Amino acid sequence: MKEIKRDLKALLIDSAEIKGTLKSMPSAATMGELKGRVDSLPTIGKFGSVIGIATGVIVVLNNWSAIKAWLVG
């Protein structure tokens, strides 16, 4: 009988720890909000497009005198 009581106490302690762990875990709503934020992060394609546009602007600015001369004729 003493062993059963000891085992029961151990189970109660374990279940209390599990309950505490579950309470500290994020809720479904919080996880949904996090997923929405992650989904809105820029993808590699978006990042590549921004880098490409920035590179194009830099090239145009560095060669503006030659471009202007070519346009004017």
Sequence and secondary structure as in RCSB ss.txt:
>XXXX:A:sequence
MKEIKRDLKALLIDSAEIKGTLKSMPSAATMGELKGRVDSLPTIGKFGSVIGIATGVIVVLNNWSAIKAWLVG
>XXXX:A:secstr
 HHHHHHHHHHHHHHHHHHHHHHHS  HHHHHHHHHHHHTS  HHHHHHHHHHHHHHHHHHHTHHHHHHHHH 
